[in-house]
Amino acid sequence: MLYRVYQNQSDLMSPARLASQFMGKALWHDMSGRSIGRQMAARLEVFSRMRLTHSRPAYDITSVLVDGVETAVHEEPTLVSPFGTLLHFHKDTRAVHPPVLLAAPLSGHFATLLRETVRTLLRDHDVYITDWHNARDVPLYKGGFSLDDYTLQLIAFMEAIGPGAHMVAVCQPCVAALAATALMAEDDNPAAPRSLTLMAGPVDCRVNPTGVNTLATSKPIEWFRNNLISRVPFPHAGMGRRVYPGFLQLSAFMSMNPERHKEQFKKLYEHLVEGDIEKADTIRNFYDEYLAVNDLPAEFYIETVERVFQTYDLPRGELTVGDRKVNPAAIRKTALLTVEGERDDICAVGQTVAAQDLCPNIRPYLKAHHLQAGVGHYGVFSGSRWNTQIYPRVRETIYSATELH
């Protein structure tokens, strides 16, 4: 019912937004030099942009500097499953770089949220990403997708890349990435990652609980199941599938700081009126990504809330994948780097580094932790400090682990 109400409202508003977009472009073309015309065009553009989209934005990574040479990059699907694609960013170079699987969150946005992370890693690595599909586009007959399935999908992706690869997990998938690595270590799987980097992830949410953690524990799991799960309506391919709608997740994110978003749209209007297109484009690009929402399979969302945020299965030694208990102590040969942001209000300091204690059999020289001063959650994997201070530690971990083998 909730999704149907949202869909009806979206359908009703769509003609007005399309008309605003068209008229705004016309005004920019015909009256861009006149003050009144610029103001009207700016208003129309801001209105047309205050909308949600449900398709993955483009990565737009067509080239990267490799050893000072501009090198073409091509996207190549390596393995496609109903709920995600192993996407390879192939570089036109003879240089041999260590392969890296970037495990992206499945949390209401598309994997393109890690565009800058990919672009940076591409300088020195052969990069793959977990390009998750929108659950509302997956037909019911394709089955479900749970937290276990996410973990097993990471294993399948690592096996598709082959021996010698590394894994970098950002935020939510840190739990699944650690679980996948533990299972592969226990099985002596040759495709087990040579290094595992966990960045700003909820490994142990009992440590320094944030507002996100408090919200997750404020209601019983049945409340989440009964109030936040909807069925995908007609005419989408996944009609009838139970999902946690991306628009609900986005609403929760935006409600944490509504004034900031209002101020940003106000600035967008002002930059457009003033003709400062570069600053306007910065805001445009951010919200084109931020307002692109991705529905989560209901079983994955509910299990994540319950097992990661409510019952803390992994740090308590109770996490299972299928009928197998996850044992991080089985990890011996994989190097481990944990990264946290000093000002992270989503995954607080202490929640990710907890993985170090869960892996007692990794030798000390293969373990490292980096606490980045002055950054919040998104600053851990994007922005200037990611590029200049965090990324060098990630690269060092990957290359050191490569050389040890």
N, C-alpha and C positions, 0 to 999 in steps of 0.2 A: 504493500500500500504506500509506504513512504517513498519508494523509488518511483512509483507511478505518479504520485503528486509532483515530485521533482521533475519528472519527464514532461508532464503536462505543462508545467510552468516554463520549462526550457523551450518547449515547442511554441508556446504562446509568445515568448519574448524574442524568439529567433528572427522573425521578420523585421521587428523594430531595430534590432542590433545590426542586421544586414543592411537595412536602409541607412542607418547612421554611418556605417562603414563606407557605403557607397557615396553618400552625400558629403561626408568628411573629406574623402579623397578628391571629389569634384571641387570642393571649396578651396582645398590646398592648391589645386591646379589653377583655378580661375581668380582667386582673391587672396593668394598668399602674401601679397604685399600690403594689404589693407588691414588695419588693426581689428576692425569689427569682424572681418572675414576670418582672420586668424583665430580670434577668440571662439567664434562659432565652430570652426573646424576642429579646434582643440577639444571643445566640449563634446562634440560628436565622436571624436576618436576615443576619448576617455570612456564615454558611455559604452561604445562598441567593444572595448577591451575588458570591461568588467563582466566577464563571462567565463564559464568553465568550458574546457575542451576535453575530449576523451580519446584522442589519438596521440600516439607517441610523437613528440617533436623530433626533428632530424638531429643527428649528432653534429653534422656540419664539420667534420674533421676530414679535410681533403688532402692535407699535407702536414708535415712536421719536420723540424730540423733534426737531422741525424748527423752527428759529427760535423756540424756547421753547414750541411748540405740540405737544401729543401727537398724533401722526399715525399712522393705521392702516397696517399693512404686510401685503401679500398675496403669497404665493408663486405665481409664474406660470411654467410651463415655456415657454421661448421656442423652443428647438430640442432635439429628442430624438434621440439616436443610440443604437446598441446598448450602448455602454460608458459613456455619460455624457449628462447633461442640462444644457443651458444654463438655469440657474434664475434668474429675475428676481425681486427683492424690490421689488415695486411699491408705491410710497407714495401714499396718497390726499392729494395736495397739488398745488397749481398751481405751486409753486416749481420752477424749472428748474435741475437740477443736472447736472454732467458725468457721463456714463455711465462706469462702471468695471467691467472684467472682473477678478474675483479668481480667479487660477489656483491651485487647491488641489493639494496633493500627492496622488499616488496611491502610498501607501507603507504600506499596512496598516491605516489608519484611514479613516473617512469624512470628507468635506469639512466636516461639522459640527464638526470639530476647530477650524475657523476661525470658529465662531459669534460670538465676541467681536469678531473682526476685522470681520466683516460688520456687526455692530451699531454699531460705532464709525464705519465708513465711511458708513453710512446717514444720519448726521446731515447730511452735506454733499454726498452723491453719489447717483447712480442706480446701484444695485449689482446686478451679475450674478455668479454663481459657477459654476465647473465642478463640477457635482455628479456625481462619478464613481460608477458602478454597481459592485456586487459581481460580480466575474467569475464566481463560481460560480453566479450566477443568469442568465448569458447563454448561451443555447443554442449548441451547436457550429456550427450552420449560419450563425450571424451572422458567422463569420470570426474573425480574430485582431485583436490590438491591440498595436502595437509602439511604440517610442519615436518613430519617424517618424509613426505614426498620432496619437500624442499631440500632436505639433507641428502636424500638419495639422488636428487637431480644434480647436486654439486659433485657427488662422486662420479656420476655418469659423465658430467662435463670434464672433470679432471682426467678421466680415462680416455675421453675423446681427444684431448690435447696430447696425452701420452706422458711417459716418464720424463722427469726432469723439470716439471712445471712448478710454479709457486702460486700461492693463493693470498689475495688481499681482500679482507672483508670489511665493509663499511657499515657501521651502526647495527641495525637489527639482525643481519645474517651472521654476526659474530658467533652466536650460540650454535647455529647450524654448521658453520665452517669448522668450529672446534670439534663438534660431534662427528662430522664427516672425516676429519683428519684422524680422530681417534679410532674410528671404525676401520679406516684404511690401514692404519698402523697395526691394528690387531690382526688384520688379514694379510699382512706383509704385501699389500697391494703395490705393485711397482709404480703406479701412478700417484702414490701418496705425495703431497706437496713437500718440496725440499725446504721451504720456509712458509710460515703462516704469519701474516700480519693482521692483527685485530685492531680496528680503529673506532674508538668511541662507540663501543657496543655494550649491550646490557647483559654481560656475563653473570654478574651477581647483583641483582637489583636491591638486595638487602642493604647494600653499602650506600650511605649518603642518598637516601631516596629524594627524587626530584618531584616536581608537580605531576609529571607524566606517571611516575611510579605510584604516587598517592591516588591519582585518578583511577589507575588500574586496580587498586586494592580497595577502592571505596565502595564497590558494589560486588555482589556475588556473581559468579560467571553466568548464571542464568539470566541476570539482568542484561548483560551484554548480548546474550543470545536472543533474548526476547525483544530488545529495544533497538539494537543497532544492525540487525541482519535483515536484508530485504531480498525479494526475488527480482531478477532482471525482467523488465517488462518488454512487450513487443515494441519495436520491430527488431531488437538486437539479436545477434546470432546465439547468444547465450540465454535467450528467453527461458525463464523458469529456474535458472541457476540461483542458488542462495549466495549472496555476496555481502561483504562489508563495503558499502559504496564509497568511492573515493571522495565524493563531495562531502560526506560526513567527516572523513579524516581531515580534509582541508579546512572545513569549518572549525574543527577542534584546534588545528594549528593556528588559524587566523585569530581565533578568540583569545589566544594567549597574549596577543599584542595587537589589538585592533587599531589603536591610534597610529602605530607605525605604518600600517597599510593605508590608512586614510591619508596620512601625510605624504606617502609615496605617490599616490594618485594625484594629490594636489600638486606635487612637484612636477609630475609628468605634464599636467596642464600648463603650469608656468613655463616649463622648458619649451613646450611646443609654441606657446604664444611669443616667447622671446626669441624663437628660432635657434635655440641651442640643441641641435639635433643629436649631437654626440651624447649629451647627458640624457636626453629623452630616450635614445636607443638603449642605454644601459638599463633604464627602468622597464622599457618595453620588453627587452630580452629576458629580464628576470621574471616578469609576470607571464610571459608566454610559456615559460617552463613551469612556474609555480602553479598556474591555474590549469595545467594539463593533468587531469586526475586519472588514476588507475584503480579500478575496483579490485578488491582482494577476494579470493575464494573464502567463503564463510568458515570452512573447517580450519584453514590456515590461520585466519585472524583469531578465532576463538581459542585454538590451541596455543597460539603465541601468547595471548593475554593470560591464559590460565597457567601454562607450564613455565613461561619465562618470567612473567611479572607478578604472578600470585603465589605459586607454589615453589618457585625457584628450583626446579628439578635438577638443572645442571650443577650448580654449586653444592647441592645437597647429595649429589651422587645418585639421583633417582631418575635421570633422564634416560628414556628408552627410544629406540628407533625400531619400529616393529616389535619383535619379541627380544631384541638385544639391548642390554644395558650399555650405555655409553661410558667408557672408562678412559678419561684423558691421560691417566697414568701409563697407558699403553704407548703413548707418543714418546719416542726416544731419539729418532734421527732428524725430526723436523725442527728447524730453527724457529723460535717464537719471538715476535716483536709485538708489544702492545703500545698503543698510542692513545693519549687522552688530552682533552683541552681544559685548561684551567677554569674557564668560564662556561663550561658546557652545562646547560640547564635541562638537557634531555637525558644524557648519560653522564652522570656526575663522576668526578674524580674518584677512583677506587673501584668502580664497577667493571672496567675493562681489565685493569691490571690484576684483578682477581684470577684471571686465567693462568697467571704465572704459578700460583700455588696449586692449581688444579693439575699441573703438569710437572710433578716432582722428578720424573725420570729423564727430562731433557737436561743435558749437561749445562752447567752455568754459563759456559762460554757461548752457548747457542741461544741464550735468553737475554732479552733487553727490553727496557721500558723507556718510553719518551713522554714526558709531560710538557706540553707546549704552553708556555705562558701567554696570556693575553688573548686567547681565542675561545670562541664558543663552539657549539656543535659543528656548524658548517665550516668554520675556519680550520677544522682538523683535516678536511679533504679538499678545500678550495681556498683561493686567495693567496696573498703574498707570503704568509708564514708557512702555508702548505708547500709552496714552491721552493722557498729558500731555506727552511729549517726542518720541516717534517719529511719532505720527500727525500732529501739526502740520506736520512736515517733508514727509510724504507729501501732505497736503492742499495745502500751498504749491506743491509740484512740479506737481500736477495742475491747480490753478487758474492758475498762471503759464503753463503750456503751453497751456491753453485760451484765455487772453487773447492769446497770441502768434499764434493762428490767427484 
